[in-house]
Amino acid sequence: MNKWALISLGMVIINFILFLLVRGPNVNLPMVVIVGSSLSLVGIACAILSKKIIAGTAGSVLNGGVLIVMFFLLLSMGISSS
């Protein structure tokens, strides 16, 4: 694994830690969605830059999963506000 693959997998770990630390009824949800989505996009970009098949695929799939979770969180925020 090269440094880009490690950065990509590190973004998944950072997103998971962020998800566990920042939760509760008084959380600033738009901030969580923005930070999580941006970290996920950076992780996908690093997975593409790694040019390793296994590490790049793992990083893309895991960061894509985080991005999908953030999309559903954004969708639920929109549904609950109306």
Secondary structure, 3 states (H helix, E strand, C coil): CCHHHHHHHHHHHHHHHHHHHCCCCCCCHHHHHHHHHHHHHHHHHHHHHHCCHHHHHHHHHHHHHHHHHHHHHHHHHHHHHC
